[in-house]
Amino acid sequence: MSNPDPADIFRIEAAELLEQMEQGLLDLEHRLDDRTLVDAVFRALHTLKGSGAMFGFDRLAAFTHHCETAFDRVRKGQAEATPALVSAVLEARDHMRALVEDPSGDHAAEERYLLERLQAAVSGAAAAPMASVADAPAKTATPTAPTTWRIRFGLPENTFVNGTNPLSFLDELRAMGECRVVLDRSTLPPLEQLDPTALYLAWDVTLTTDRSRADIEDVFLFVMDDMALEIEAPSDGVPLPEVAPPVLSEIDVPARAAAAEPPPERPEPEAAARPVADAADPKLRRKVESVRVPAERLDELMDRVGELVIVQSRLQQIAATSSDIGLRTVSEEMERLCSELRVTMMVLRMVPVATLFDRYRRLVHDLQRDTGKKIELSTDGESTEMDKTVIERLADPLVHLVRNAADHGLEDGEARRAAGKPEAGSIRLSARQTGGEVIISVTDDGRGIDRARVRAKAEAAGLIQPGATIADQDLLQLIFQPGFSTASSVTNLSGRGVGMDVVKKAIESLHGSIDLASRPGEGSTVSLRIPLTLAIIDGLLVRVGEGRYVIPLPAVEECIELSQEEDLRSRGRAFLSLRDTLVPFIRLRELFATGTRPDPYQKMVVVSTGEERVGLIVDQIIGHHQTVIKSMSKLHDDVTTFSGATILGDGSVALILDVANLVSLGQEQEAQLRAIA
């Protein structure tokens, strides 16, 4: 297997740093006096600059340096954190991402514009003029008399594994002034015990500079928690090394060590040994044990687990017809292991919804600027977990919904004040798990949906006949028709009739459903029902006629046995009284046009989505089945009764029932029968 490209490794790290930076800036926008947030943003900028320079992204490092300098001034009290500064660095952050993705592109004009914005944002604090990005970055500082510092530092053994270059710290120190370095090899093990991937060295540096202690500490800012560091001035009573060591370009190495006199003893030997001891620190061990794995490999592993489940199902079927006790025992053990492996695999793929919701904080920030409205974003249920693939595919649909809420739903400040509402509109993202589904809702407290306008647009588009009677929920569902828009004008946000139909198709491609509720003057809520995973589910295998079908087990409430003679169609209605509650039911034999005679005793499986329930009449309940979901072909895109297929142990195919659509069908059937009665 070929070694990964170092540039690709850096891009992964940079993406995380840019995400941390964006979240920190968005938090800082609401808490401008929070020094912890200022330090967090500065640390992300500093790390990005240092790592970028280490991996050859020089233009990124040069550009990031200017943002780092601006935040350094804020840290030192020489400038204030302002909304203008936060906005400027947010735009600069987007440019940093472009420099990471395309470091050789022509970004000069954009860089000049962003640096001018950054300069304007800090100009109130008499900031020094910023150089062009092409110039080498140089730290700004108030001129003071040079001071000689003694700096001793050691890094943990796993430094190389984490992609850190120790010499980069020496390079930054040398850029501050005259620098002399003594290499400490006191913890170097014998050759036969030496690990080539481990770092055993420490450094004793004498630096003469006009920079402050804080500037020196900033060099080690992003590794300070994991290293041994001492910074002392002669005034601290610590003598400087008596031996003049070589300059940085002539740092001592073992090959030269034989001819050189040994370095002076350090006043505190235990400090030099600290990097080695740090390797046993649990905090550092956790970092080593956390392995980054490409999502594609997890997908491939999930496919293998799925195939294993299918093979296990075949083994179980063979064992069921065999009198070999040993074979049955192995089959049961195999079933247990496959079940545990499936659960473990699912846990590996699960990520909290917070990783999705956090993306929309920046979107709402930009929407405030584009719409001129004050918008507050709140979230709930961020700890709810979903399959990473599902979350990635939900990102774009939610962008449409948040944009629509901001553009169509929320009123401007004047209209909100006139309606007795707070000037700032509210958009709320929430998530909660119900069975094997997650319900994600986007709620706004705006004007609600104008039914009259929806009807007028629908009649003009020929979707309904003028004056036709239509239920309120059916009227709202017209919004999801292709090309449908109630916007009075086209903007860069909406009004082109593209969006809600795309959202619906995207949700249906995830085997989910979408609902819309709205109250005039109070706001609207769009609810998405999404399965937890698209790979393997627990299912209830049933038979209808000669065919076998799978019902997702989390949707099953209970199973009831019915006699064929039982008259369930009282007065033409398809209802069953279940504990004093009428539950509509669907005869799957009739729905699937099964030609065979029904069994004397049929079964009803009660399924639900949310608050709605429906009974599914089947001939036989076979039992629990671990179901590997296989997508259906494009020819079956219009078949809404099924959400996929699976392969059974005997090699035959069973279709997976789409419970959400069947429940909707049952509710429609109930409404029609009630209208007739």
N, C-alpha and C positions, 0 to 999 in steps of 0.2 A: 504494500500500500504506500503510495507516494506521500511525502510530507506536505502538510498544508502550506499554502502561500502565506508568508508573514503578513502581507498586506491584507489578506482576508481575515486573519486573526485580529489585526488592528481594527478593521471595519466593524467587527462584532463588538469589540470593546468600545469603540467610538459611538456606536448606536446606543449602547447602554448609558454612556456618559451624557450624550445629547438628550436622552430621555430624562435622566436625573436633572440635568440643567433646566430643561423646559418646565418640569414639575416644580422645581425650586423657584424659578422665576414667577410662575403663576401664583404660587403661595406668597412670594414676596410682594407681589402686586397688592395684596390685601393686608399685608403686615410689613410695611416698609421699615419699621424700626426693629425688626427681628434680626438680631446679629447672628443668630444660629443659621438662618436662611442665607444671609449674606456670605457667611463662611462656607456653607454647602455649595453655593453657586461658584464661589471663587475656587474651591477645591476641585470641582468638576472642570472648570476652565483650565486650571493649572495642570491637572492630570492629562487633559486632552492635548494641551500644548506640548507637554513633555513626551507623551507617548507618540504624538504625531511626528515630532522631530526625530525620535528614536527609530521610527519605521520609515523615514524618508518622506513624510508628508510635510515638507518644509513650508509650503505656502499656507497650509492650514495652521501650522505652528505660528507663523508670522502674523496671520490675521487674528488668531485666537489671543495672541499676546496683548493686543490692544484692548480687547474686552477684559482680559485678566487685569491689566493695568488699571482700567476704570474701576473694577470691583476692589482692587487692592487699595485704591484711594478711599473707597467707602469704608473698608475695614479699618483703615487708619484714621478715620474721622476727617479726612481732607476733602471729602465730597459727601453728598447725601444721596441715599437711594430714593429715586423719584419715579413716578409712573413713566416719564419720558425715557429714563434710563432703562427701565425694565422692558419697555416696548422696543427700544433700539436693540437691546441685546437679544430679545426674542427673534427679531428679524435677522440679526447676525447669526443666531443659532441655526436658522434655516440655511443661511449661506455656508456655514460650517459643514452642514450635512451635504451640500452640493460639492464642497471641496473634498469631502471624504469619498463620495461616489465617483467624482470625476476630477481628480487632482490636476489634470493637464488641460482642462477646459479654459476658455477665455472668460475670466470672471472680473477683469480689471474695472469695468464700468460699475458693476454692482458693488465691488469692494470700495471704490471711491465714494459712492453714495452712502453706503453703510457707515463708513468711517466718518463722514461728515455728520450723519445723524448721531453717531456716538459722541463725537466732539461737541455737538450742540447740547447733548443731554448732560454732559459734565462741565460745560463751560461756566456754569454759575459758580463752580468751585475753583475758577482760575486754572483749569486744567492746561497742562502743557500741550502745544499743538501736536497732533498725531502724525507720525511719518507715514509715507505710503507703504503699502503691504510689501512692496518689493524690497524695502529697506530692511536691514537686519534689526531684529527687536533689541532694544536696549532699555533696561529698567530706569525709570526716572526716580530720582531721590534728591532730597535736600542736601547740598554739599556740607560735609562735616569733616573734621580732622580725621585722618586715617587711624584706624584702630587695628591692633593685631589680635586675632582670635585664634583660640585652639579648639578645633572641632574633631571629636572622635565619634565615629559611627560604625555600626555593624548591622548587617541585614540578616534575616532568617535564612536557613538552609534552602528553603523552597523558592528563593528569589528568582532563579533562572526558570524554574517551572512556571512561575507566574508571568514570565515574559518581561521582567524588569532588568534593565541594564545598569549595574552599579556605577559604571564609568560615566553615565549621563549626569550623575550628581556631582562628580568631580569636574566635569565640563562646566556646569553652571557655577560652581564655586570659583573656578579659574576665571570665569568671565567677570567676576566681581572685583578682582584685584590680584596682587601677587600671591601665589599659592604654592606651598611646598607640601609634599605628601610622603608619609612613611607608611609602608604596608605592614600590617600586623598579621603574622602567620602563626601565632601562638596556638591556635586551635586547629591547625592543619593536621589531619590524621596520617598515620603511616600509609605508604603507597598502596599496600594490599587492601587497606580499608577505605580507600578514597572512592567516593561516588562522583563521577564526572558531571552529574547534573546538580550537585549540591554546592552551595557557597559556604566556605569555611573562613573567609578572610574578613578583616576589619581594617579601617583606615584611621590614621592620625594626621590631621591636616592643620597646617599653620597658614592662616589667611590674613593678609593686611589689606584692609578695605575701608572705605568711608560709609559702607552700608551698615544698617542697624542689625541687632540680633534678630528682630522679627523678619528681616529680609533673608537672613541665613536660614531661619527656621522654615521659611516658605519653600526653600529648595527641596526639603524633605516632607512637604506637607502631606502628600498623598500616600506616604508609607510610614508616617510618624507613629501610627498606632501599633505597627508590627516590628519596630526596629529599636536598637539601642542607640541613643543619641545624647551626646554631651557637648554643650557649647559654652566655652569659658573665655573670659578676657584676662589679661595679666592682672588687672585690678582685683580679680577674684582670688588672688593669691596662688595661682597655679603657674609654675614655671613652664616656659616654652621648651620644646625639645632642644637639647644642646647640639645635636648632630644636624647639619644642614642636609636634608634629604634631597633627592633629585627632583627636578620639575616634573610636571604632570606627564609630559611626553616620555619621561624616562622612569616611570614607576617601576619599583623593584619587582622582579619575577623570580621564581625558584631557580631558574637557570643561572641568574647572576648572583644569587644569594651566597653561593659558596665563596666568592671573592669579596663580598661586601661585609663590613662589620655589622653585627646584629643590631637591630633597632633598639632604641632605649626602652627600658621597662616602663610600662604605663603605671601611673600612681594607683589605679584601681584595677588590678588584673581581672576581677570578677566581671567588670563591665565589658571587657573584651570577649569574655566567654559567653556573654549573654546571647549573641546571635545563635550559637549552637544550642543553648538551652531553650531558646524560643521555638525550636523545631518541635519540642515536645508539648508546647502550649496548645491546649484544646482549641482555642480560637483559630490558630494557624492550621491545625490538623483539619478542621472543618473546611477550610478553604481548599486544601489539597484534595479532600474527599469529594468535593463538589465538581462533577465532571460535566463539561459542556458537550452536548450531543446534538448533531443536526436533526431537525424535525423529520427529514426524509428517512433517516435511519429508524426513528420511532415508528413511522408509517410502515416501513418494510417489516419491522419486527411485529407490528400488529397484524399485518397480512399473514405472517408465518403462524402466529398464534391462532388466527382464524382458520387456517388450513388444518392446524393440529386439532382444533375443536371438531372440525368435520370428520377427521379420521377417528377421533375418539367416539363420535356418534356412531360411526360404522362398526367400531369394535363393540360398543354397547349393544347394538342390534344383533351382532353375531353371538355375543355372550348370552343374550336373552333366550336364544333358541338352542343353546348348548347345555348339555348335562355336565360339562366339565366345571367342577367347583373352582379349580385353580384359575380358569379363564375368567369366570365371573368375578373372582376376587381381584384379579389384575384389572379388569374393566372398571370395577368400582373405584379402585385406587387411582386409575387413570382419570376417571371423571372428577375425582376430588382435586387432583393436581392441576388438571386443566382449568377447573373453576378458580382455584387459587391464583394460577398464572394469569388468567383473564382479569381478575380483580386487580392484581399487581400492575398489570399492563395499563389498565384503565387509570389507576392512580398516577402512574407516570405521565400520562397524557393530560391530566386535569390541571387547569390553571384557574386562579380566581378571576371572577368577572371584573375585578378592579383593574386588571391589565387592559381591559377594553374600555371601561368607563373613563380612565385617566386620559385617554386620547382626546376626549371631547372637551376637556377644560380649555385647551388651546383653541379648539374650534369655536367655542362660545366667546372666548376673548376676541377673536377676529370678527365674529358676527356682531358684537357690540360696535365695533368700529365701522363695519359695512352698513349696518342698519340704522345706526344712531340711537339704538335703544339700550337701556340699561337692563342687563340680563344676569340673573343669579342661577348658577347650576348647582344642584344638590344631588347626592347619590345615596342609595340605600341597598343593602344586600351585597356589598362588594366582595364579601368572603365566599359567596356562592361560587361553586366550581363547575366548569364545563370543559369538554374536550377542546384542546387547543385549536384543532382544525375548525370546529364549529365557531369558536370565538373569532378566528381570522375571517371567516366568511360572513360574520355578522357586522364587521366593521363598516363596510360601505352602506348597507341598508340603514344602519343607525345614523350615519352622516346625513342621509336624505331626511330622516325623521326629525333630527335636531334642527336642520336648516328650515324645514317646513314649519316647525314649531316657532322658530324665531321670526321667520318672514311672514307667514300667514297667521299664526296663532296669536302671538303677543301684539298688543297695541303699543303705540308710541306713548311717551311719558305723559303728554297732555291728555290723551284719551283715557289713560289709566287713572289719572287724577280726577277727571270728570266722572269716572265710574266708581270713585271711592276706593280704588285699589292702590297698593304701594306703587311708587313710580317705577321701581325695578321689577320687571317680569321674572317669573320663575319657570325654569325647566327642570324637571326631576327625572332622573334615571334610576330605576329600581329593578332588582332581580330577586326571585325566590324560587325555590325548588318545590315541585309538587309531584311526588312519585318519580317517574323516569323523565320528567320534563322540567325545563326551566322557563319561567314566565318573565320576560323582560318588558318593562313598560316605559314609555316616554310620555310624560305628563306635563302640560303647560297650564298656566292659570290665565290664559288669554280670553279672546272674545268668543271662542267656540266656533263651530261650523255653521255657516249661514245656510239653512236648509233651502230657503227660497232661491238663493243663488245656485246651489247645487242642482236643484230641479230645473231651473232655467237653462243651465249649461247642458244638462242631460237631455232635455227636450230639443235644444238646438242641435245637439250632436246625434239625435235620433236614437238615443239609448232607451228612452221611454216615450210613450205616446202623450201628447199634451192633455193634461187633466186626468191622466190615469191614476188610479189609487195604488199607492205603494207604501209598504211598511217603512217605518223610520230607519230601521237597521238596514234594510235593503237599499234605501236611498243613500245612506252613508257608504255602503259598499261600492257604489258607482264611482267613488273617488279613486278606486283601484283599477279602473278601466284604462287601457292604453290611451295616452294623449289627453286625458281629462285633467283640466286645471281650472280653478276658480279665480286665479290671479287676474287682476284688472290690467296689469302691465307686465312686460317681460323685464326681469332684472338679472343681474349676474348670479342671483341665488335661486330663482325659481320663476315659474310662469310660462315655461315652454312645454308643459304637459309631459315632461319626462321626470319620473321619480317614483311615485307611489305604485305604479304598476310594476316598475323594476323591483321595488322593495318586496312586493307580494311574490313575484317570481323567485326572487332570491330566497325568501323564507320557505316557499314550497319546495325548492330544490334541497332544502335541509330537512324535508319531511315535517315541516312545521306549519303553523297557521297564524293568521293575523286578524285581529279584531280592532274595531274602532268605536269609541264611545265619546260623546260630546254633549255638553250642556251650554246653550247660548248664554254668553256673558260670564261663564265660569271656567271654561277651558275644555281641553280635549285630552284623551288618553289613547295611545296606540299600544296594544299588547301583543307581544310575539310569544308564541308557544313553540319551544324548540326542544327536541330530544337531547338528552345529556350527551349522547355519543352517536356516531354514525357507523360504528364498527361492529360490535358484538353486544347483544342484549339478551336478557332472560325473556323467554317467550312461553306462551301456553299453546301447545299444538292441538288443533281440533280437526275434525273431519266433517265435511259437508258433502253428501253424496259420495262420489269416488275421490274427490279432491281433498287435500290436506292444506291447512292454513295456519299461520302463526299470528297470535294476538299478543302484542307487547305486554308482558306480565305487570309492569307498574301501573298500567291503565285498568287492570282487572280488579273489580270490587268483590264480586262473589259469583258462584256458579249455582244454578238451580235446575232440578230435574222436573220435566213437564211430561204429562201423558198426552198422547196424540188426540184423545177424545176431549181433552180440556178445551172448552170454547173460549179462546182468548180474544175473539173478535166481536165482543159484545157490541151490538148496534153498529157494526162495521168499523169499530175503532180497534187499532192495534195497541192496546195498553195492557199492562199487567199490574194488578194491585200488589205492591210489595211493601208490607208493613205500613199500610194505610197511605202509601204514596204511589201515584200512578206513574209507571215507567214505560215510555214508548219502546217498542221492540221492532226489530227487522228480521224477517225470515231470510237467512242467507241463501236457502235453497231457491227461493223465488228471485232474489237479487242476482244470483249467478245462473239462473235458468237451468238448474240441475234436473235431469230427466228421470232419475231413479226414484223409487218409492221411498218415502221417509221411514225412519226407524220407528218402532212402536213407542219408544220413550225418547223424547228429544231433550236437549239440554239448553239452558239459556245462560249465557255469560254476560253479566252486567259490567259494562265498561263506562268510564267517565273521563272527561277532560274538564278541569275546573269544577264548576257547579252543575254542569249538564251531564245527564246519564242516559244511556240507551241499552237495551238488551239485544244480544245477538243470538238468534236461535240456530243451533248447530245439531248435527246428528250424534256426534261423539266427542268427548273430551279425552284426548290421548294422554296428555300430561305435560310436565315441564320440559322445555327444550332450550339448550343454549344455542342461540341463533346468530349465525354470522351473516350480516346484512350484505347482500349483493345488489348493486344498482340494476335497474331495469333498462332496457334498450330505449333509444330515442323514439321508437315506434309506439311506446307505451306512455309517452309524456302526458297524454290527455286522460289516462286512466287514473282517476282520483281515488278509487277504492283501495288501491294497494300502494304501499310506500317502498316496496322492494321485494326481494326474493331470497331464499336460502336453500342450501343443499342438505338434504336429509341423509341419514346413515346409509340408506339403500341406494343412494345416488339420485333419487328423484328430487324434484323441485317443489318447494312449498312457497306460496305467496304470503307476504307479510301484510296484514290488514292495516290500513290507515285509520286509526281509531278516531282521530279528530274529524275526518271527513264523514265517517259513518255516524258519529254523534250529530254532526250538522244535518246529515240526511234524515236521521230519526226525528230531530226537532222540526225540520221542514214538514215531514210527514204528519207529525202531531198537529202542527199549525193548520195544515190543509184539512185534516179531519175535523178539527174544532170549528173551522169556518163552515164546513158542510153541515155540521150538526145544528 
